[in-house]
Amino acid sequence: MGESNAVLGREHGAISREVLAAAEGIYRELHTEDPDSTGTGATDGIPATFRLIYMIGWKAVLGSRSS
């Protein structure tokens, strides 16, 4: 299926403050809504949505219990 582990090819160490500040600015510019459209009157914060996916996998082994 072409799976690979992206963690093995990543740079080691934390993301720099400059990179995070630049990403925050771009994200805020692209995704900030008009305060009046939300109905809350809030102007602070950045809107975000997260999707979490949990998976588990295993390989059957001869002689093991199966459920």
PDBQT receptor file of N, H, CA, C and O in Angstrom, charges set to zero:
ATOM      1  N   MET A   1       0.797  -1.191   0.000  1.00  0.00    +0.000 N 
ATOM      2  CA  MET A   1       0.000   0.000   0.000  1.00  0.00    +0.000 C 
ATOM      3  C   MET A   1       0.845   1.263   0.000  1.00  0.00    +0.000 C 
ATOM      4  O   MET A   1       0.296   2.359  -0.111  1.00  0.00    +0.000 OA
ATOM      5  N   GLY A   2       2.129   1.148   0.118  1.00  0.00    +0.000 N 
ATOM      6  H   GLY A   2       2.574   0.258   0.208  1.00  0.00    +0.000 HD
ATOM      7  CA  GLY A   2       2.984   2.320   0.056  1.00  0.00    +0.000 C 
ATOM      8  C   GLY A   2       3.144   3.056   1.366  1.00  0.00    +0.000 C 
ATOM      9  O   GLY A   2       3.562   4.214   1.366  1.00  0.00    +0.000 OA
ATOM     10  N   GLU A   3       2.824   2.420   2.492  1.00  0.00    +0.000 N 
ATOM     11  H   GLU A   3       2.484   1.479   2.492  1.00  0.00    +0.000 HD
ATOM     12  CA  GLU A   3       2.977   3.101   3.766  1.00  0.00    +0.000 C 
ATOM     13  C   GLU A   3       4.454   3.270   4.094  1.00  0.00    +0.000 C 
ATOM     14  O   GLU A   3       5.289   2.441   3.731  1.00  0.00    +0.000 OA
ATOM     15  N   SER A   4       4.753   4.345   4.777  1.00  0.00    +0.000 N 
ATOM     16  H   SER A   4       4.075   5.018   5.072  1.00  0.00    +0.000 HD
ATOM     17  CA  SER A   4       6.100   4.549   5.286  1.00  0.00    +0.000 C 
ATOM     18  C   SER A   4       5.986   5.354   6.568  1.00  0.00    +0.000 C 
ATOM     19  O   SER A   4       4.942   5.943   6.846  1.00  0.00    +0.000 OA
ATOM     20  N   ASN A   5       7.031   5.381   7.330  1.00  0.00    +0.000 N 
ATOM     21  H   ASN A   5       7.879   4.902   7.104  1.00  0.00    +0.000 HD
ATOM     22  CA  ASN A   5       7.030   6.083   8.597  1.00  0.00    +0.000 C 
ATOM     23  C   ASN A   5       7.628   7.465   8.393  1.00  0.00    +0.000 C 
ATOM     24  O   ASN A   5       8.845   7.593   8.255  1.00  0.00    +0.000 OA
ATOM     25  N   ALA A   6       6.802   8.497   8.372  1.00  0.00    +0.000 N 
ATOM     26  H   ALA A   6       5.814   8.393   8.484  1.00  0.00    +0.000 HD
ATOM     27  CA  ALA A   6       7.259   9.868   8.143  1.00  0.00    +0.000 C 
ATOM     28  C   ALA A   6       8.114  10.375   9.292  1.00  0.00    +0.000 C 
ATOM     29  O   ALA A   6       8.906  11.299   9.107  1.00  0.00    +0.000 OA
ATOM     30  N   VAL A   7       7.969   9.793  10.468  1.00  0.00    +0.000 N 
ATOM     31  H   VAL A   7       7.325   9.043  10.618  1.00  0.00    +0.000 HD
ATOM     32  CA  VAL A   7       8.736  10.242  11.631  1.00  0.00    +0.000 C 
ATOM     33  C   VAL A   7      10.231   9.985  11.424  1.00  0.00    +0.000 C 
ATOM     34  O   VAL A   7      11.064  10.744  11.918  1.00  0.00    +0.000 OA
ATOM     35  N   LEU A   8      10.569   8.931  10.704  1.00  0.00    +0.000 N 
ATOM     36  H   LEU A   8       9.892   8.314  10.302  1.00  0.00    +0.000 HD
ATOM     37  CA  LEU A   8      11.978   8.603  10.514  1.00  0.00    +0.000 C 
ATOM     38  C   LEU A   8      12.712   9.648   9.676  1.00  0.00    +0.000 C 
ATOM     39  O   LEU A   8      13.914   9.841   9.857  1.00  0.00    +0.000 OA
ATOM     40  N   GLY A   9      12.017  10.323   8.767  1.00  0.00    +0.000 N 
ATOM     41  H   GLY A   9      11.040  10.166   8.620  1.00  0.00    +0.000 HD
ATOM     42  CA  GLY A   9      12.654  11.296   7.895  1.00  0.00    +0.000 C 
ATOM     43  C   GLY A   9      12.541  12.737   8.363  1.00  0.00    +0.000 C 
ATOM     44  O   GLY A   9      12.972  13.650   7.657  1.00  0.00    +0.000 OA
ATOM     45  N   ARG A  10      11.973  12.955   9.534  1.00  0.00    +0.000 N 
ATOM     46  H   ARG A  10      11.623  12.214  10.107  1.00  0.00    +0.000 HD
ATOM     47  CA  ARG A  10      11.760  14.332  10.004  1.00  0.00    +0.000 C 
ATOM     48  C   ARG A  10      13.026  14.922  10.604  1.00  0.00    +0.000 C 
ATOM     49  O   ARG A  10      13.961  14.202  10.955  1.00  0.00    +0.000 OA
ATOM     50  N   GLU A  11      13.038  16.241  10.715  1.00  0.00    +0.000 N 
ATOM     51  H   GLU A  11      12.278  16.826  10.430  1.00  0.00    +0.000 HD
ATOM     52  CA  GLU A  11      14.137  16.913  11.390  1.00  0.00    +0.000 C 
ATOM     53  C   GLU A  11      13.975  16.717  12.889  1.00  0.00    +0.000 C 
ATOM     54  O   GLU A  11      12.860  16.763  13.409  1.00  0.00    +0.000 OA
ATOM     55  N   HIS A  12      15.066  16.501  13.570  1.00  0.00    +0.000 N 
ATOM     56  H   HIS A  12      15.971  16.464  13.148  1.00  0.00    +0.000 HD
ATOM     57  CA  HIS A  12      15.009  16.318  15.014  1.00  0.00    +0.000 C 
ATOM     58  C   HIS A  12      15.076  17.673  15.707  1.00  0.00    +0.000 C 
ATOM     59  O   HIS A  12      15.768  18.585  15.256  1.00  0.00    +0.000 OA
ATOM     60  N   GLY A  13      14.355  17.783  16.793  1.00  0.00    +0.000 N 
ATOM     61  H   GLY A  13      13.792  17.041  17.159  1.00  0.00    +0.000 HD
ATOM     62  CA  GLY A  13      14.336  19.033  17.533  1.00  0.00    +0.000 C 
ATOM     63  C   GLY A  13      12.994  19.718  17.399  1.00  0.00    +0.000 C 
ATOM     64  O   GLY A  13      12.142  19.325  16.602  1.00  0.00    +0.000 OA
ATOM     65  N   ALA A  14      12.834  20.746  18.197  1.00  0.00    +0.000 N 
ATOM     66  H   ALA A  14      13.526  21.065  18.845  1.00  0.00    +0.000 HD
ATOM     67  CA  ALA A  14      11.568  21.471  18.224  1.00  0.00    +0.000 C 
ATOM     68  C   ALA A  14      11.451  22.423  17.031  1.00  0.00    +0.000 C 
ATOM     69  O   ALA A  14      12.452  22.810  16.427  1.00  0.00    +0.000 OA
ATOM     70  N   ILE A  15      10.213  22.788  16.707  1.00  0.00    +0.000 N 
ATOM     71  H   ILE A  15       9.400  22.473  17.197  1.00  0.00    +0.000 HD
ATOM     72  CA  ILE A  15       9.959  23.783  15.669  1.00  0.00    +0.000 C 
ATOM     73  C   ILE A  15      10.335  25.141  16.238  1.00  0.00    +0.000 C 
ATOM     74  O   ILE A  15      10.028  25.439  17.392  1.00  0.00    +0.000 OA
ATOM     75  N   SER A  16      10.989  25.955  15.444  1.00  0.00    +0.000 N 
ATOM     76  H   SER A  16      11.238  25.712  14.506  1.00  0.00    +0.000 HD
ATOM     77  CA  SER A  16      11.439  27.260  15.944  1.00  0.00    +0.000 C 
ATOM     78  C   SER A  16      10.259  28.207  16.139  1.00  0.00    +0.000 C 
ATOM     79  O   SER A  16       9.213  28.063  15.506  1.00  0.00    +0.000 OA
ATOM     80  N   ARG A  17      10.449  29.160  17.010  1.00  0.00    +0.000 N 
ATOM     81  H   ARG A  17      11.299  29.277  17.524  1.00  0.00    +0.000 HD
ATOM     82  CA  ARG A  17       9.427  30.159  17.305  1.00  0.00    +0.000 C 
ATOM     83  C   ARG A  17       9.055  30.951  16.052  1.00  0.00    +0.000 C 
ATOM     84  O   ARG A  17       7.893  31.312  15.866  1.00  0.00    +0.000 OA
ATOM     85  N   GLU A  18      10.035  31.218  15.199  1.00  0.00    +0.000 N 
ATOM     86  H   GLU A  18      10.979  30.924  15.350  1.00  0.00    +0.000 HD
ATOM     87  CA  GLU A  18       9.778  31.982  13.971  1.00  0.00    +0.000 C 
ATOM     88  C   GLU A  18       8.861  31.224  13.021  1.00  0.00    +0.000 C 
ATOM     89  O   GLU A  18       7.974  31.814  12.404  1.00  0.00    +0.000 OA
ATOM     90  N   VAL A  19       9.073  29.920  12.905  1.00  0.00    +0.000 N 
ATOM     91  H   VAL A  19       9.794  29.441  13.406  1.00  0.00    +0.000 HD
ATOM     92  CA  VAL A  19       8.232  29.103  12.026  1.00  0.00    +0.000 C 
ATOM     93  C   VAL A  19       6.801  29.066  12.562  1.00  0.00    +0.000 C 
ATOM     94  O   VAL A  19       5.848  29.193  11.793  1.00  0.00    +0.000 OA
ATOM     95  N   LEU A  20       6.645  28.895  13.870  1.00  0.00    +0.000 N 
ATOM     96  H   LEU A  20       7.419  28.792  14.495  1.00  0.00    +0.000 HD
ATOM     97  CA  LEU A  20       5.309  28.873  14.463  1.00  0.00    +0.000 C 
ATOM     98  C   LEU A  20       4.604  30.215  14.302  1.00  0.00    +0.000 C 
ATOM     99  O   LEU A  20       3.408  30.249  14.015  1.00  0.00    +0.000 OA
ATOM    100  N   ALA A  21       5.324  31.318  14.483  1.00  0.00    +0.000 N 
ATOM    101  H   ALA A  21       6.296  31.290  14.716  1.00  0.00    +0.000 HD
ATOM    102  CA  ALA A  21       4.730  32.651  14.329  1.00  0.00    +0.000 C 
ATOM    103  C   ALA A  21       4.297  32.891  12.881  1.00  0.00    +0.000 C 
ATOM    104  O   ALA A  21       3.236  33.467  12.641  1.00  0.00    +0.000 OA
ATOM    105  N   ALA A  22       5.108  32.454  11.919  1.00  0.00    +0.000 N 
ATOM    106  H   ALA A  22       5.970  31.985  12.114  1.00  0.00    +0.000 HD
ATOM    107  CA  ALA A  22       4.756  32.617  10.507  1.00  0.00    +0.000 C 
ATOM    108  C   ALA A  22       3.531  31.775  10.158  1.00  0.00    +0.000 C 
ATOM    109  O   ALA A  22       2.631  32.247   9.463  1.00  0.00    +0.000 OA
ATOM    110  N   ALA A  23       3.493  30.534  10.636  1.00  0.00    +0.000 N 
ATOM    111  H   ALA A  23       4.224  30.150  11.200  1.00  0.00    +0.000 HD
ATOM    112  CA  ALA A  23       2.345  29.662  10.367  1.00  0.00    +0.000 C 
ATOM    113  C   ALA A  23       1.077  30.225  11.005  1.00  0.00    +0.000 C 
ATOM    114  O   ALA A  23       0.003  30.164  10.408  1.00  0.00    +0.000 OA
ATOM    115  N   GLU A  24       1.197  30.771  12.209  1.00  0.00    +0.000 N 
ATOM    116  H   GLU A  24       2.070  30.821  12.694  1.00  0.00    +0.000 HD
ATOM    117  CA  GLU A  24       0.041  31.363  12.883  1.00  0.00    +0.000 C 
ATOM    118  C   GLU A  24      -0.500  32.552  12.101  1.00  0.00    +0.000 C 
ATOM    119  O   GLU A  24      -1.715  32.702  11.970  1.00  0.00    +0.000 OA
ATOM    120  N   GLY A  25       0.376  33.393  11.583  1.00  0.00    +0.000 N 
ATOM    121  H   GLY A  25       1.363  33.271  11.689  1.00  0.00    +0.000 HD
ATOM    122  CA  GLY A  25      -0.040  34.546  10.801  1.00  0.00    +0.000 C 
ATOM    123  C   GLY A  25      -0.765  34.150   9.522  1.00  0.00    +0.000 C 
ATOM    124  O   GLY A  25      -1.791  34.735   9.175  1.00  0.00    +0.000 OA
ATOM    125  N   ILE A  26      -0.229  33.159   8.825  1.00  0.00    +0.000 N 
ATOM    126  H   ILE A  26       0.604  32.684   9.107  1.00  0.00    +0.000 HD
ATOM    127  CA  ILE A  26      -0.853  32.681   7.588  1.00  0.00    +0.000 C 
ATOM    128  C   ILE A  26      -2.205  32.051   7.891  1.00  0.00    +0.000 C 
ATOM    129  O   ILE A  26      -3.186  32.320   7.198  1.00  0.00    +0.000 OA
ATOM    130  N   TYR A  27      -2.262  31.213   8.922  1.00  0.00    +0.000 N 
ATOM    131  H   TYR A  27      -1.465  30.994   9.485  1.00  0.00    +0.000 HD
ATOM    132  CA  TYR A  27      -3.517  30.554   9.285  1.00  0.00    +0.000 C 
ATOM    133  C   TYR A  27      -4.569  31.579   9.689  1.00  0.00    +0.000 C 
ATOM    134  O   TYR A  27      -5.727  31.483   9.284  1.00  0.00    +0.000 OA
ATOM    135  N   ARG A  28      -4.158  32.566  10.494  1.00  0.00    +0.000 N 
ATOM    136  H   ARG A  28      -3.217  32.645  10.823  1.00  0.00    +0.000 HD
ATOM    137  CA  ARG A  28      -5.100  33.596  10.947  1.00  0.00    +0.000 C 
ATOM    138  C   ARG A  28      -5.650  34.386   9.746  1.00  0.00    +0.000 C 
ATOM    139  O   ARG A  28      -6.841  34.693   9.695  1.00  0.00    +0.000 OA
ATOM    140  N   GLU A  29      -4.786  34.706   8.795  1.00  0.00    +0.000 N 
ATOM    141  H   GLU A  29      -3.818  34.457   8.837  1.00  0.00    +0.000 HD
ATOM    142  CA  GLU A  29      -5.212  35.453   7.608  1.00  0.00    +0.000 C 
ATOM    143  C   GLU A  29      -6.212  34.666   6.768  1.00  0.00    +0.000 C 
ATOM    144  O   GLU A  29      -7.169  35.230   6.237  1.00  0.00    +0.000 OA
ATOM    145  N   LEU A  30      -5.983  33.356   6.652  1.00  0.00    +0.000 N 
ATOM    146  H   LEU A  30      -5.206  32.898   7.083  1.00  0.00    +0.000 HD
ATOM    147  CA  LEU A  30      -6.837  32.526   5.806  1.00  0.00    +0.000 C 
ATOM    148  C   LEU A  30      -8.131  32.090   6.478  1.00  0.00    +0.000 C 
ATOM    149  O   LEU A  30      -9.136  31.885   5.798  1.00  0.00    +0.000 OA
ATOM    150  N   HIS A  31      -8.127  31.941   7.817  1.00  0.00    +0.000 N 
ATOM    151  H   HIS A  31      -7.311  32.108   8.370  1.00  0.00    +0.000 HD
ATOM    152  CA  HIS A  31      -9.252  31.270   8.467  1.00  0.00    +0.000 C 
ATOM    153  C   HIS A  31      -9.975  32.082   9.539  1.00  0.00    +0.000 C 
ATOM    154  O   HIS A  31     -10.923  31.572  10.136  1.00  0.00    +0.000 OA
ATOM    155  N   THR A  32      -9.576  33.299   9.804  1.00  0.00    +0.000 N 
ATOM    156  H   THR A  32      -8.806  33.713   9.319  1.00  0.00    +0.000 HD
ATOM    157  CA  THR A  32     -10.285  34.093  10.802  1.00  0.00    +0.000 C 
ATOM    158  C   THR A  32     -11.610  34.559  10.213  1.00  0.00    +0.000 C 
ATOM    159  O   THR A  32     -11.667  35.046   9.083  1.00  0.00    +0.000 OA
ATOM    160  N   GLU A  33     -12.679  34.401  11.001  1.00  0.00    +0.000 N 
ATOM    161  H   GLU A  33     -12.633  34.005  11.918  1.00  0.00    +0.000 HD
ATOM    162  CA  GLU A  33     -14.009  34.808  10.561  1.00  0.00    +0.000 C 
ATOM    163  C   GLU A  33     -14.323  36.198  11.082  1.00  0.00    +0.000 C 
ATOM    164  O   GLU A  33     -13.709  36.675  12.037  1.00  0.00    +0.000 OA
ATOM    165  N   ASP A  34     -15.277  36.831  10.448  1.00  0.00    +0.000 N 
ATOM    166  H   ASP A  34     -15.776  36.444   9.673  1.00  0.00    +0.000 HD
ATOM    167  CA  ASP A  34     -15.781  38.119  10.905  1.00  0.00    +0.000 C 
ATOM    168  C   ASP A  34     -16.446  37.903  12.269  1.00  0.00    +0.000 C 
ATOM    169  O   ASP A  34     -17.278  37.004  12.395  1.00  0.00    +0.000 OA
ATOM    170  N   PRO A  35     -16.108  38.699  13.295  1.00  0.00    +0.000 N 
ATOM    171  CA  PRO A  35     -16.694  38.500  14.629  1.00  0.00    +0.000 C 
ATOM    172  C   PRO A  35     -18.221  38.543  14.632  1.00  0.00    +0.000 C 
ATOM    173  O   PRO A  35     -18.852  37.859  15.437  1.00  0.00    +0.000 OA
ATOM    174  N   ASP A  36     -18.820  39.334  13.747  1.00  0.00    +0.000 N 
ATOM    175  H   ASP A  36     -18.306  39.890  13.093  1.00  0.00    +0.000 HD
ATOM    176  CA  ASP A  36     -20.278  39.433  13.719  1.00  0.00    +0.000 C 
ATOM    177  C   ASP A  36     -20.927  38.169  13.156  1.00  0.00    +0.000 C 
ATOM    178  O   ASP A  36     -22.081  37.880  13.474  1.00  0.00    +0.000 OA
ATOM    179  N   SER A  37     -20.206  37.409  12.324  1.00  0.00    +0.000 N 
ATOM    180  H   SER A  37     -19.269  37.643  12.066  1.00  0.00    +0.000 HD
ATOM    181  CA  SER A  37     -20.794  36.216  11.706  1.00  0.00    +0.000 C 
ATOM    182  C   SER A  37     -20.887  35.053  12.681  1.00  0.00    +0.000 C 
ATOM    183  O   SER A  37     -21.692  34.144  12.479  1.00  0.00    +0.000 OA
ATOM    184  N   THR A  38     -20.072  35.065  13.744  1.00  0.00    +0.000 N 
ATOM    185  H   THR A  38     -19.417  35.803  13.908  1.00  0.00    +0.000 HD
ATOM    186  CA  THR A  38     -20.111  33.967  14.709  1.00  0.00    +0.000 C 
ATOM    187  C   THR A  38     -21.196  34.165  15.745  1.00  0.00    +0.000 C 
ATOM    188  O   THR A  38     -21.642  33.202  16.370  1.00  0.00    +0.000 OA
ATOM    189  N   GLY A  39     -21.627  35.407  15.937  1.00  0.00    +0.000 N 
ATOM    190  H   GLY A  39     -21.265  36.189  15.430  1.00  0.00    +0.000 HD
ATOM    191  CA  GLY A  39     -22.662  35.681  16.918  1.00  0.00    +0.000 C 
ATOM    192  C   GLY A  39     -22.152  35.789  18.334  1.00  0.00    +0.000 C 
ATOM    193  O   GLY A  39     -22.925  36.078  19.248  1.00  0.00    +0.000 OA
ATOM    194  N   THR A  40     -20.854  35.560  18.538  1.00  0.00    +0.000 N 
ATOM    195  H   THR A  40     -20.227  35.325  17.796  1.00  0.00    +0.000 HD
ATOM    196  CA  THR A  40     -20.307  35.618  19.893  1.00  0.00    +0.000 C 
ATOM    197  C   THR A  40     -19.668  36.959  20.183  1.00  0.00    +0.000 C 
ATOM    198  O   THR A  40     -19.505  37.319  21.349  1.00  0.00    +0.000 OA
ATOM    199  N   GLY A  41     -19.305  37.704  19.162  1.00  0.00    +0.000 N 
ATOM    200  H   GLY A  41     -19.438  37.412  18.215  1.00  0.00    +0.000 HD
ATOM    201  CA  GLY A  41     -18.635  38.978  19.356  1.00  0.00    +0.000 C 
ATOM    202  C   GLY A  41     -17.167  38.819  19.732  1.00  0.00    +0.000 C 
ATOM    203  O   GLY A  41     -16.483  39.807  19.998  1.00  0.00    +0.000 OA
ATOM    204  N   ALA A  42     -16.683  37.585  19.754  1.00  0.00    +0.000 N 
ATOM    205  H   ALA A  42     -17.239  36.782  19.538  1.00  0.00    +0.000 HD
ATOM    206  CA  ALA A  42     -15.291  37.336  20.144  1.00  0.00    +0.000 C 
ATOM    207  C   ALA A  42     -14.360  37.661  18.991  1.00  0.00    +0.000 C 
ATOM    208  O   ALA A  42     -14.654  37.357  17.835  1.00  0.00    +0.000 OA
ATOM    209  N   THR A  43     -13.238  38.278  19.315  1.00  0.00    +0.000 N 
ATOM    210  H   THR A  43     -12.999  38.524  20.254  1.00  0.00    +0.000 HD
ATOM    211  CA  THR A  43     -12.242  38.588  18.293  1.00  0.00    +0.000 C 
ATOM    212  C   THR A  43     -10.919  37.899  18.587  1.00  0.00    +0.000 C 
ATOM    213  O   THR A  43     -10.001  37.956  17.769  1.00  0.00    +0.000 OA
ATOM    214  N   ASP A  44     -10.804  37.249  19.741  1.00  0.00    +0.000 N 
ATOM    215  H   ASP A  44     -11.550  37.203  20.406  1.00  0.00    +0.000 HD
ATOM    216  CA  ASP A  44      -9.560  36.572  20.109  1.00  0.00    +0.000 C 
ATOM    217  C   ASP A  44      -9.603  35.119  19.665  1.00  0.00    +0.000 C 
ATOM    218  O   ASP A  44     -10.673  34.537  19.487  1.00  0.00    +0.000 OA
ATOM    219  N   GLY A  45      -8.430  34.551  19.492  1.00  0.00    +0.000 N 
ATOM    220  H   GLY A  45      -7.561  35.025  19.637  1.00  0.00    +0.000 HD
ATOM    221  CA  GLY A  45      -8.338  33.144  19.168  1.00  0.00    +0.000 C 
ATOM    222  C   GLY A  45      -8.346  32.880  17.674  1.00  0.00    +0.000 C 
ATOM    223  O   GLY A  45      -8.585  33.770  16.858  1.00  0.00    +0.000 OA
ATOM    224  N   ILE A  46      -8.078  31.633  17.349  1.00  0.00    +0.000 N 
ATOM    225  H   ILE A  46      -7.884  30.910  18.011  1.00  0.00    +0.000 HD
ATOM    226  CA  ILE A  46      -8.040  31.176  15.964  1.00  0.00    +0.000 C 
ATOM    227  C   ILE A  46      -8.991  29.991  15.860  1.00  0.00    +0.000 C 
ATOM    228  O   ILE A  46      -8.879  29.046  16.641  1.00  0.00    +0.000 OA
ATOM    229  N   PRO A  47      -9.925  30.021  14.908  1.00  0.00    +0.000 N 
ATOM    230  CA  PRO A  47     -10.830  28.874  14.782  1.00  0.00    +0.000 C 
ATOM    231  C   PRO A  47     -10.065  27.643  14.297  1.00  0.00    +0.000 C 
ATOM    232  O   PRO A  47      -9.220  27.734  13.407  1.00  0.00    +0.000 OA
ATOM    233  N   ALA A  48     -10.370  26.506  14.888  1.00  0.00    +0.000 N 
ATOM    234  H   ALA A  48     -11.057  26.432  15.611  1.00  0.00    +0.000 HD
ATOM    235  CA  ALA A  48      -9.689  25.270  14.490  1.00  0.00    +0.000 C 
ATOM    236  C   ALA A  48     -10.627  24.086  14.678  1.00  0.00    +0.000 C 
ATOM    237  O   ALA A  48     -11.468  24.077  15.578  1.00  0.00    +0.000 OA
ATOM    238  N   THR A  49     -10.472  23.105  13.830  1.00  0.00    +0.000 N 
ATOM    239  H   THR A  49      -9.790  23.112  13.100  1.00  0.00    +0.000 HD
ATOM    240  CA  THR A  49     -11.217  21.860  13.922  1.00  0.00    +0.000 C 
ATOM    241  C   THR A  49     -10.209  20.725  13.874  1.00  0.00    +0.000 C 
ATOM    242  O   THR A  49      -9.255  20.760  13.096  1.00  0.00    +0.000 OA
ATOM    243  N   PHE A  50     -10.423  19.730  14.701  1.00  0.00    +0.000 N 
ATOM    244  H   PHE A  50     -11.198  19.702  15.333  1.00  0.00    +0.000 HD
ATOM    245  CA  PHE A  50      -9.520  18.592  14.744  1.00  0.00    +0.000 C 
ATOM    246  C   PHE A  50     -10.298  17.320  14.455  1.00  0.00    +0.000 C 
ATOM    247  O   PHE A  50     -11.438  17.170  14.893  1.00  0.00    +0.000 OA
ATOM    248  N   ARG A  51      -9.697  16.427  13.737  1.00  0.00    +0.000 N 
ATOM    249  H   ARG A  51      -8.770  16.549  13.381  1.00  0.00    +0.000 HD
ATOM    250  CA  ARG A  51     -10.277  15.121  13.470  1.00  0.00    +0.000 C 
ATOM    251  C   ARG A  51      -9.280  14.080  13.958  1.00  0.00    +0.000 C 
ATOM    252  O   ARG A  51      -8.153  14.013  13.469  1.00  0.00    +0.000 OA
ATOM    253  N   LEU A  52      -9.698  13.272  14.921  1.00  0.00    +0.000 N 
ATOM    254  H   LEU A  52     -10.614  13.327  15.318  1.00  0.00    +0.000 HD
ATOM    255  CA  LEU A  52      -8.837  12.234  15.472  1.00  0.00    +0.000 C 
ATOM    256  C   LEU A  52      -9.264  10.884  14.914  1.00  0.00    +0.000 C 
ATOM    257  O   LEU A  52     -10.452  10.569  14.848  1.00  0.00    +0.000 OA
ATOM    258  N   ILE A  53      -8.291  10.108  14.521  1.00  0.00    +0.000 N 
ATOM    259  H   ILE A  53      -7.326  10.364  14.574  1.00  0.00    +0.000 HD
ATOM    260  CA  ILE A  53      -8.560   8.772  14.001  1.00  0.00    +0.000 C 
ATOM    261  C   ILE A  53      -7.723   7.792  14.805  1.00  0.00    +0.000 C 
ATOM    262  O   ILE A  53      -6.503   7.933  14.896  1.00  0.00    +0.000 OA
ATOM    263  N   TYR A  54      -8.377   6.803  15.386  1.00  0.00    +0.000 N 
ATOM    264  H   TYR A  54      -9.368   6.689  15.313  1.00  0.00    +0.000 HD
ATOM    265  CA  TYR A  54      -7.686   5.773  16.145  1.00  0.00    +0.000 C 
ATOM    266  C   TYR A  54      -7.734   4.480  15.360  1.00  0.00    +0.000 C 
ATOM    267  O   TYR A  54      -8.787   4.102  14.847  1.00  0.00    +0.000 OA
ATOM    268  N   MET A  55      -6.609   3.801  15.260  1.00  0.00    +0.000 N 
ATOM    269  H   MET A  55      -5.754   4.108  15.677  1.00  0.00    +0.000 HD
ATOM    270  CA  MET A  55      -6.563   2.523  14.561  1.00  0.00    +0.000 C 
ATOM    271  C   MET A  55      -5.682   1.564  15.345  1.00  0.00    +0.000 C 
ATOM    272  O   MET A  55      -4.802   1.978  16.099  1.00  0.00    +0.000 OA
ATOM    273  N   ILE A  56      -5.931   0.295  15.156  1.00  0.00    +0.000 N 
ATOM    274  H   ILE A  56      -6.647  -0.042  14.544  1.00  0.00    +0.000 HD
ATOM    275  CA  ILE A  56      -5.091  -0.735  15.753  1.00  0.00    +0.000 C 
ATOM    276  C   ILE A  56      -4.964  -1.866  14.721  1.00  0.00    +0.000 C 
ATOM    277  O   ILE A  56      -5.892  -2.136  13.959  1.00  0.00    +0.000 OA
ATOM    278  N   GLY A  57      -3.838  -2.494  14.715  1.00  0.00    +0.000 N 
ATOM    279  H   GLY A  57      -3.083  -2.274  15.334  1.00  0.00    +0.000 HD
ATOM    280  CA  GLY A  57      -3.626  -3.591  13.783  1.00  0.00    +0.000 C 
ATOM    281  C   GLY A  57      -2.773  -4.672  14.417  1.00  0.00    +0.000 C 
ATOM    282  O   GLY A  57      -2.002  -4.398  15.336  1.00  0.00    +0.000 OA
ATOM    283  N   TRP A  58      -2.903  -5.870  13.944  1.00  0.00    +0.000 N 
ATOM    284  H   TRP A  58      -3.530  -6.092  13.197  1.00  0.00    +0.000 HD
ATOM    285  CA  TRP A  58      -2.109  -6.961  14.431  1.00  0.00    +0.000 C 
ATOM    286  C   TRP A  58      -2.008  -8.025  13.360  1.00  0.00    +0.000 C 
ATOM    287  O   TRP A  58      -2.753  -8.029  12.380  1.00  0.00    +0.000 OA
ATOM    288  N   LYS A  59      -1.085  -8.908  13.569  1.00  0.00    +0.000 N 
ATOM    289  H   LYS A  59      -0.480  -8.904  14.365  1.00  0.00    +0.000 HD
ATOM    290  CA  LYS A  59      -0.878 -10.016  12.647  1.00  0.00    +0.000 C 
ATOM    291  C   LYS A  59      -1.202 -11.303  13.389  1.00  0.00    +0.000 C 
ATOM    292  O   LYS A  59      -0.726 -11.523  14.503  1.00  0.00    +0.000 OA
ATOM    293  N   ALA A  60      -2.010 -12.145  12.772  1.00  0.00    +0.000 N 
ATOM    294  H   ALA A  60      -2.397 -11.966  11.868  1.00  0.00    +0.000 HD
ATOM    295  CA  ALA A  60      -2.366 -13.422  13.393  1.00  0.00    +0.000 C 
ATOM    296  C   ALA A  60      -1.138 -14.320  13.454  1.00  0.00    +0.000 C 
ATOM    297  O   ALA A  60      -0.363 -14.403  12.502  1.00  0.00    +0.000 OA
ATOM    298  N   VAL A  61      -0.976 -14.984  14.583  1.00  0.00    +0.000 N 
ATOM    299  H   VAL A  61      -1.606 -14.916  15.357  1.00  0.00    +0.000 HD
ATOM    300  CA  VAL A  61       0.142 -15.899  14.777  1.00  0.00    +0.000 C 
ATOM    301  C   VAL A  61      -0.431 -17.279  15.117  1.00  0.00    +0.000 C 
ATOM    302  O   VAL A  61      -1.354 -17.395  15.922  1.00  0.00    +0.000 OA
ATOM    303  N   LEU A  62       0.119 -18.303  14.505  1.00  0.00    +0.000 N 
ATOM    304  H   LEU A  62       0.869 -18.209  13.851  1.00  0.00    +0.000 HD
ATOM    305  CA  LEU A  62      -0.363 -19.659  14.793  1.00  0.00    +0.000 C 
ATOM    306  C   LEU A  62      -0.214 -19.967  16.267  1.00  0.00    +0.000 C 
ATOM    307  O   LEU A  62       0.822 -19.676  16.864  1.00  0.00    +0.000 OA
ATOM    308  N   GLY A  63      -1.236 -20.551  16.852  1.00  0.00    +0.000 N 
ATOM    309  H   GLY A  63      -2.077 -20.787  16.367  1.00  0.00    +0.000 HD
ATOM    310  CA  GLY A  63      -1.202 -20.938  18.258  1.00  0.00    +0.000 C 
ATOM    311  C   GLY A  63      -1.650 -19.839  19.211  1.00  0.00    +0.000 C 
ATOM    312  O   GLY A  63      -1.706 -20.067  20.420  1.00  0.00    +0.000 OA
ATOM    313  N   SER A  64      -1.971 -18.649  18.700  1.00  0.00    +0.000 N 
ATOM    314  H   SER A  64      -1.926 -18.464  17.718  1.00  0.00    +0.000 HD
ATOM    315  CA  SER A  64      -2.447 -17.588  19.591  1.00  0.00    +0.000 C 
ATOM    316  C   SER A  64      -3.956 -17.628  19.698  1.00  0.00    +0.000 C 
ATOM    317  O   SER A  64      -4.644 -18.150  18.821  1.00  0.00    +0.000 OA
ATOM    318  N   ARG A  65      -4.466 -17.060  20.802  1.00  0.00    +0.000 N 
ATOM    319  H   ARG A  65      -3.906 -16.636  21.514  1.00  0.00    +0.000 HD
ATOM    320  CA  ARG A  65      -5.910 -16.966  20.982  1.00  0.00    +0.000 C 
ATOM    321  C   ARG A  65      -6.474 -15.927  20.040  1.00  0.00    +0.000 C 
ATOM    322  O   ARG A  65      -5.842 -14.902  19.787  1.00  0.00    +0.000 OA
ATOM    323  N   SER A  66      -7.650 -16.184  19.527  1.00  0.00    +0.000 N 
ATOM    324  H   SER A  66      -8.163 -17.016  19.733  1.00  0.00    +0.000 HD
ATOM    325  CA  SER A  66      -8.311 -15.181  18.696  1.00  0.00    +0.000 C 
ATOM    326  C   SER A  66      -9.679 -14.907  19.297  1.00  0.00    +0.000 C 
ATOM    327  O   SER A  66     -10.343 -15.808  19.810  1.00  0.00    +0.000 OA
ATOM    328  N   SER A  67     -10.082 -13.665  19.226  1.00  0.00    +0.000 N 
ATOM    329  H   SER A  67      -9.543 -12.933  18.810  1.00  0.00    +0.000 HD
ATOM    330  CA  SER A  67     -11.378 -13.277  19.799  1.00  0.00    +0.000 C 
ATOM    331  C   SER A  67     -12.447 -13.269  18.764  1.00  0.00    +0.000 C 
ATOM    332  O   SER A  67     -13.601 -12.966  19.070  1.00  0.00    +0.000 OA
TER     333      SER A  67
